[in-house]
């Protein structure tokens, strides 16, 4: 685990709490950042560009190292095969598949079950390289890829939209179905698990809800409902209630700043965010309110929308040091999934987006044991 840089060490970021003009005037609600008059966009851009380590601020704390046994195989070659895979459509108006920057890791003995590793927000396939090597050492075929809108992958960021990021995940499964090195359970049906934390955890849950070829999931410190996560103390999960809680300006500003740098290295108002998500953030930052469109976007990108479809073994981690996606979000995922799925395991740990205590060794063991049992007929794991 690498904890995030303490907020106190980044005083400029506290400007993220000042998104309204001092005269009370609403600033820039039409898709441009509502930050120009307070120079927040410049602050964010300079911070992202000059402190490149921020690219891992969420990813650094998100992922369980995934160390455990799946037969004890040793890898003869620790190098990864670099790939450029086709994903889902570029946008609603452009059906051209995005290109996903990926790495494939092979164990010494194949065919073997596969695990797809999804990184946290602001990260890339490199963020989970060590985890991929560990899993390959234990006998899994591992595919780590950079989500659209980040790193070397093309496309724009849509926050795990079913039409885009989740379509990309299904395309990755399609690729694994073509490999002789991956255990196949049927035609176009590889044996595969998905794992990730935070942004990658939500993707893993969403993939399991939308694609029935996913055989097991591990998701750590992630959200159940994006609205109740970013607007804390909302009355209840939408659409049952229109009540909106307090906007988490600092966390949202940090997320948004991670996507402001384009693939060419330029800093723009929307960066690599899709226009609809850019507009949703701009309005929320200026007014602290949600438009109907923003509600729809958040609902579609929330595991709460598909938890009743997740029928595969699901391991959920929740951090006790997490003000972004607190334990209430973990509990909501667990309660909703377990309503129709008996194979759900929940682990609380002392880490989270706020840092906390490193429990990496315990979590790595638990996580890899989960995949060993549910993908590779390893020792039984209790729920």
VOGU-3710 file (C-alpha; in Angstrom, 3 decimals, decimal comma):
1> xxxxxxxxxx> 0,000/0,000/0,000  1,063/3,557/-0,707  -1,067/6,100/1,093  -2,265/9,278/-0,645  -0,372/12,505/-0,083  -1,894/14,107/3,031  -4,327/16,873/2,198  -2,481/19,273/4,459  0,593/18,914/2,277  -1,402/20,125/-0,750
11> xxxxxxxxxx> -2,922/23,454/0,372  -3,884/24,491/-3,150  -6,381/21,651/-3,292  -8,465/23,245/-0,571  -9,509/25,735/-3,228  -11,719/22,876/-4,407  -14,128/23,898/-1,663  -14,718/27,291/-3,318  -16,700/26,634/-6,459  -19,169/29,542/-6,168
21> xxxxxxxxxx> -18,409/33,145/-6,974  -18,031/35,247/-3,834  -20,988/37,330/-4,970  -23,123/34,207/-5,154  -23,122/34,141/-8,943  -23,217/30,729/-10,615  -20,166/30,319/-12,816  -19,830/28,237/-15,996  -22,647/25,683/-16,026  -22,469/24,782/-19,710
31> xxxxxxxxxx> -19,758/22,132/-19,700  -16,793/24,402/-19,004  -15,298/24,102/-15,541  -16,939/26,403/-13,044  -13,553/27,370/-11,754  -12,056/30,022/-14,014  -12,685/33,054/-11,814  -11,158/31,289/-8,814  -8,285/29,933/-10,918  -9,101/26,421/-9,767
41> xxxxxxxxxx> -8,662/24,957/-13,199  -5,131/26,357/-13,333  -4,455/25,047/-9,833  -5,706/21,595/-10,748  -3,843/21,522/-14,031  -0,543/22,605/-12,506  -0,936/20,082/-9,723  -1,658/17,233/-12,109  1,129/18,140/-14,523  3,807/18,971/-11,947
51> xxxxxxxxxx> 2,995/16,166/-9,552  2,604/13,214/-11,840  2,532/10,839/-8,921  -1,051/11,962/-8,357  -1,997/9,679/-11,228  -1,883/6,906/-8,676  -3,589/8,714/-5,811  -6,577/6,392/-5,873  -4,883/3,420/-7,469  -2,106/3,475/-4,915
61> xxxxxxxxxx> -4,476/2,494/-2,144  -7,006/0,495/-4,086  -5,731/-2,901/-4,865  -5,055/-5,968/-2,830  -1,759/-7,436/-3,963  -3,342/-10,739/-4,897  -0,637/-12,990/-3,530  -1,535/-16,609/-2,787  -1,243/-20,072/-4,230  -3,033/-21,655/-7,134
71> xxxxxxxxxx> -0,788/-24,641/-7,432  2,616/-23,107/-6,762  3,826/-22,864/-10,343  6,920/-20,772/-10,989  7,082/-18,560/-14,027  9,934/-19,071/-16,425  9,539/-15,587/-17,899  8,335/-12,584/-15,915  7,880/-10,341/-18,947  4,429/-9,316/-20,133
81> xxxxxxxxxx> 3,197/-9,320/-23,699  2,050/-5,825/-24,663  -1,250/-5,727/-26,539  -3,573/-3,234/-28,154  -7,087/-4,635/-27,916  -10,318/-3,394/-29,478  -12,895/-2,220/-26,954  -16,406/-0,902/-27,127  -17,583/2,010/-29,281  -15,812/5,348/-29,006
91> xxxxxxxxxx> -19,058/7,240/-28,340  -22,768/7,169/-29,000  -22,062/8,876/-32,340  -18,937/6,933/-33,273  -19,016/3,136/-33,376  -15,268/2,850/-33,973  -13,853/0,623/-31,201  -11,485/2,296/-28,776  -8,010/0,791/-28,408  -7,149/-0,606/-24,995
101> xxxxxxxxxx> -3,527/-0,689/-23,901  -3,055/-4,067/-22,220  -0,479/-6,528/-20,919  -0,860/-10,307/-20,904  0,966/-12,417/-18,318  1,252/-16,184/-18,728  2,026/-18,817/-16,083  4,416/-21,676/-16,725  1,542/-24,126/-17,250  -1,430/-23,487/-19,508
111> xxxxxxxxxx> -4,309/-23,580/-20,149  -5,243/-21,853/-16,916  -8,062/-19,682/-15,576  -7,750/-15,969/-16,274  -8,024/-12,926/-14,034  -8,600/-9,444/-15,445  -7,135/-6,655/-13,332  -8,824/-3,253/-13,397  -6,925/-0,261/-12,027  -8,133/2,693/-9,965
121> xxxxxxxxxx> -9,057/6,139/-11,228  -6,065/7,977/-12,666  -4,011/4,800/-12,998  -3,109/2,440/-15,813  -2,118/-1,160/-16,456  1,234/-0,341/-14,849  -0,563/0,318/-11,558  -1,367/-3,382/-11,199  1,764/-4,858/-12,812  3,126/-6,265/-9,557
131> xxxxxxxxxx> -0,229/-7,848/-8,753  -0,361/-9,367/-12,222  3,069/-10,931/-11,810  2,081/-12,425/-8,470  -1,033/-14,016/-9,928  0,852/-15,353/-12,936  3,404/-16,876/-10,558  0,534/-18,724/-8,918  -0,773/-20,155/-12,154  -3,260/-17,663/-13,543
141> xxxxxxxxxx> -3,331/-16,088/-16,967  -3,573/-12,392/-16,150  -4,716/-9,556/-18,368  -4,181/-6,029/-17,071  -5,498/-3,196/-19,195  -5,708/0,565/-19,064  -9,271/1,851/-18,967  -10,447/4,101/-21,781  -9,518/7,724/-21,276  -6,346/6,915/-19,330
151> xxxxxxxxxx> -2,741/6,270/-20,260  -2,209/4,702/-23,663  -5,848/3,740/-24,219  -8,015/5,884/-26,461  -11,516/7,170/-25,813  -13,010/9,369/-23,127  -13,904/8,770/-19,490  -17,529/7,840/-18,799  -17,145/6,566/-15,224  -17,908/2,889/-15,936
161> xxxxxxxxxx> -20,821/3,468/-18,263  -22,473/0,225/-19,439  -22,266/1,472/-23,031  -18,556/2,201/-22,898  -16,292/0,966/-20,057  -18,414/-2,118/-19,418  -18,550/-2,792/-23,149  -14,745/-2,627/-23,053  -14,691/-5,273/-20,305  -16,826/-7,586/-22,424
171> xxxxxxxxxx> -14,471/-7,041/-25,353  -11,573/-8,100/-23,121  -13,458/-11,306/-22,298  -14,009/-11,842/-26,039  -10,243/-11,686/-26,500  -9,594/-14,188/-23,705  -12,046/-16,539/-25,412  -9,674/-16,735/-28,391  -6,663/-17,888/-26,371  -5,603/-21,511/-26,117
181> xxxxxxxxxx> -3,712/-20,583/-22,965  -6,957/-19,790/-21,102  -9,260/-22,460/-19,702  -12,475/-22,434/-21,720  -15,814/-23,453/-20,205  -17,591/-23,348/-23,553  -17,684/-21,620/-26,898  -16,645/-17,963/-26,409  -16,738/-18,568/-22,669  -13,356/-18,343/-20,909
191> xxxxxxxxxx> -13,062/-19,049/-17,203  -12,337/-15,585/-15,874  -12,450/-13,483/-12,746  -12,412/-9,696/-12,459  -10,635/-7,823/-9,686  -10,002/-4,212/-8,800  -10,440/-1,499/-6,235  -12,243/1,832/-6,217  -12,885/2,654/-9,910  -11,667/-0,821/-10,854
201> xxxxxxxxxx> -13,837/-2,415/-8,191  -16,987/-0,821/-9,571  -16,008/-1,958/-13,069  -15,531/-5,507/-11,805  -18,986/-5,588/-10,213  -20,596/-4,004/-13,250  -18,888/-6,491/-15,566  -20,268/-9,378/-13,517  -23,741/-7,869/-13,671  -23,718/-7,299/-17,414
211> xxxxxxxxxx> -21,670/-10,261/-18,716  -22,572/-13,738/-17,469  -19,205/-15,104/-18,575  -17,547/-13,606/-15,472  -17,031/-16,466/-12,987  -15,840/-14,653/-9,843  -15,309/-11,096/-8,608  -13,175/-9,291/-6,057  -14,002/-5,608/-5,491  -12,398/-3,403/-2,858
221> xxxxxxxxxx> -13,238/0,083/-1,481  -15,690/0,925/-4,222  -19,105/2,492/-4,535  -22,572/1,038/-4,581  -24,327/4,240/-5,591  -22,343/7,089/-7,091  -24,810/9,763/-6,043  -24,880/8,799/-2,366  -21,076/8,482/-2,499  -20,333/11,906/-3,968
231> xxxxxxxxxx> -23,329/13,621/-2,368  -22,975/12,246/1,143  -26,037/11,988/3,392  -28,461/11,823/0,518  -31,796/10,725/1,946  -31,813/7,379/0,173  -30,611/5,764/-2,983  -32,128/7,371/-6,094  -34,454/7,205/-7,874  -36,535/6,477/-4,767
241> xxxxxxxxxx> -35,745/9,913/-3,379  -34,899/13,302/-4,840  -33,077/14,273/-1,664  -29,488/15,313/-2,351  -26,836/15,472/0,347  -23,710/17,591/0,640  -21,441/17,541/-2,415  -17,978/16,109/-1,694  -16,178/18,935/-3,467  -12,635/17,978/-2,533
251> xxxxxxxxxx> -12,865/14,339/-3,569  -14,770/15,186/-6,752  -12,264/17,903/-7,624  -9,382/15,470/-7,162  -11,056/12,941/-9,430  -11,809/15,512/-12,082  -8,289/16,903/-12,033  -6,926/13,428/-12,745  -8,699/13,485/-16,117  -7,891/17,041/-17,208
261> xxxxxxxxxx> -4,724/16,140/-19,110  -5,400/14,927/-22,642  -3,538/12,068/-24,297  -1,369/14,694/-26,006  -0,378/16,160/-22,656  -2,504/19,284/-22,963  -4,693/20,574/-20,158  -8,216/21,499/-21,240  -11,501/22,292/-19,533  -12,791/18,743/-19,913
271> xxxxxxxxxx> -9,550/16,865/-20,525  -10,380/13,252/-21,333  -13,855/13,255/-19,815  -16,852/12,613/-22,034  -18,819/15,839/-22,572  -21,852/14,699/-20,585  -19,739/13,856/-17,539  -17,813/17,101/-17,864  -21,069/19,062/-17,889  -22,392/17,123/-14,889
281> xxxxxxxxxx> -19,292/17,927/-12,862  -19,261/21,580/-13,874  -22,838/22,095/-12,744  -22,318/20,229/-9,493  -19,131/22,174/-8,787  -20,836/25,498/-9,412  -24,174/24,869/-7,715  -23,787/21,732/-5,596  -26,872/20,302/-7,306  -27,638/17,451/-9,664
291> xxxxxxxxxx> -29,421/17,820/-12,971  -31,729/15,040/-14,124  -29,108/14,083/-16,703  -26,424/13,836/-14,033  -28,689/11,602/-11,947  -29,185/9,301/-14,914  -25,451/9,109/-15,579  -24,618/8,316/-11,958  -27,355/5,698/-11,657  -26,240/3,895/-14,811
301> xxxxxxxxxx> -22,628/3,807/-13,580  -23,534/2,454/-10,147  -23,350/-1,234/-9,181  -26,679/-0,678/-7,388  -28,279/-0,810/-10,822  -27,203/-4,442/-11,374  -26,479/-6,004/-7,973  -29,528/-8,233/-8,375  -27,865/-9,763/-11,468  -24,575/-10,730/-9,793
311> xxxxxxxxxx> -24,822/-14,453/-9,164  -21,132/-15,397/-9,104  -18,839/-15,635/-6,041  -18,195/-12,080/-4,897  -15,534/-10,879/-2,460  -16,095/-7,348/-1,165  -13,566/-5,277/0,742  -14,359/-2,177/2,759  -11,910/0,311/4,243  -12,350/1,717/7,729
321> xxxxxxxxxx> -10,279/4,741/6,673  -12,380/5,865/3,765  -14,365/9,087/3,506  -14,887/8,659/-0,234  -16,521/5,224/-0,428  -17,171/4,384/3,228  -18,304/1,105/4,741  -21,936/2,010/4,088  -21,247/1,581/0,371  -19,615/-1,815/0,965
331> xxxxxxxxxx> -22,549/-2,906/3,103  -25,055/-1,797/0,479  -23,298/-3,891/-2,175  -23,166/-6,874/0,171  -26,814/-6,692/1,193  -28,067/-6,261/-2,351  -25,921/-8,979/-3,908  -26,482/-11,496/-1,112  -30,264/-11,126/-1,415  -30,097/-13,688/-4,232
341> xxxxxxxxxx> -26,489/-14,891/-4,042  -25,237/-17,036/-1,158  -21,569/-16,833/-2,168  -20,643/-13,388/-0,884  -17,764/-12,655/1,470  -17,187/-9,268/3,128  -13,868/-8,157/4,608  -13,322/-4,970/6,541  -9,803/-3,650/6,786  -8,019/-0,655/8,281
351> xxxxxxxxxx> -7,106/0,916/4,937  -9,052/2,987/2,441  -8,819/6,136/0,366  -7,777/8,102/3,443  -4,744/5,883/4,042  -5,151/4,069/7,337  -3,161/0,981/8,315  -1,491/-1,350/5,845  -3,153/-4,780/5,925  -1,822/-5,763/2,509
361> xxxxxxxxxx> -0,505/-9,194/3,455  -3,825/-10,361/4,914  -5,829/-8,959/2,028  -3,554/-10,460/-0,594  -3,941/-13,880/0,937  -7,718/-13,602/1,208  -8,086/-12,314/-2,330  -5,973/-14,921/-4,068  -7,502/-17,744/-2,024  -10,874/-16,567/-3,314
371> xxxxxxxxxx> -9,818/-16,938/-6,929  -7,968/-20,178/-6,247  -11,108/-21,815/-4,858  -13,656/-20,389/-7,289  -11,615/-20,504/-10,508  -8,996/-23,214/-10,032  -10,531/-25,784/-7,668  -8,191/-24,727/-4,878  -8,767/-25,169/-1,114  -12,257/-24,293/0,080
381> xxx> -12,874/-20,738/1,253  -15,703/-19,870/3,624  -17,947/-16,897/3,036
//
